[in-house]
C-alpha cells in the first residue's frame, strides 16, 4: 500500500477539492465502470475492475520473503519487467492474512520474492509434503498507465508539456505522489522531468487523483471483478484507498469498523474521508458505542453511506492492516 502525507493531501484539498461521480454496469465476471471527471478538479478514483488472474496455486514452503510452489513454472507465465500483484486467498494457520497483497517483481521458476517477510507474519506452507494445505494465492498482472488509460484514443487531455495536460497523481513509497501526463506524441511522461515513463504499474488498492484540465468528461475503465475481501496496509496519516469492488460498497458493509481505531470523539479515531460529488469530502469515524458517526456533526449515521471508488483513510495510530469486505453476493461470481 502506498500513502500520502498530510501536507500533500492538504495542498490538494485546498487547491481544488476532490470530486467524483460514477456509474457501473457489468456482467459476471467482468465489465466496465464509468468515472465522471469533473472539470478543474482533482478527481479521486480507484481501480475497481482488475486484470484477470494469471496463475493461482498453493505454497509448499514459506521462508521469510521466499514463497515456493513447485507445481508451477512462474518463468513460463510471468513476463520479466512486469509487476504482479500477489494476493493470499487462504491461510489456515492465520486467516487474518487472507486478502494480503504484495507487489512481485522478482521470481524464479518455482519461487516468488516478496517485499515483506510474510513468513514472520504467519504465512504457512504445507504441514507435510504433499498435503496441499499451504497458503493459497492468486497472481494478477499490475496494469500499466497505457493499459488502463490508453494512449492514442484516451479521453484524457494531452499536452506538449505537463501544464497543458491532465495530470495523474500516483501514490509512491516515499509518502508523496509521482505525477504523469499523456504527451502529444502519445507517450506517458513524468510531469516533473518530462522524461518518457513507459509501463508505470498501478496497484488496485491505491486510489489515485486525475487532475482534469479540460471540460467534464466520462472515463470508461474495463476489467474483471474481484470477488473476495482485500487487505490494505494503512500508515499513519492519509491513505488513498481504492474500494476495489465496482458496485455495492457502503461504509456500513465495508468491514472497516473491525480494523479502524474507534473513539468517543472524532479527534481520537481514524477518519474516513468520502468524496461527496460536490467537490468536498464527508468525514466519518467509528464511535466506541459501535456506530458510525459524522465527524463534523458527531451525529450517528442513519442509513447506508455509499462509498465511491476512491476514499481516504486518515490513520491516527501506528501502521496496521485493514480489511475491505466484499459486498454480499460477490462470492457467487
Buried (B, 14 or more C-beta within 10 A) or exposed (E): BBBBBEEBBEEBBEEBBBBBBBEBEBEEBBBBBEBBBBEEBBBBBBBBBBBEBBBBBBBBBBEEBBBBBEEBEBEEEBEEEBBBBBBBBBBEBBEEBBBBBBBBBEBEEBBBBBEBEBBEBBBBBBEEEEEEBBBBBBBBBBBBBBBBBBBEEBEBBBBEEBEBBBBBBBBBEEBBBBBBBBBEEEBBBBBEEEEEBEBBBBBBBBBBBBBBBBEBBEBEBEBBBBBBBBBBBBBBBBBBBBBBBBBBBBBBBBBBBEBBBBBEEBEEBBBBBBBBBEBBBBBBBBBEEEEBBBBEEEEEBEEEBEBBBBBBBBBBEEEBBBBBBBBEEBEEB
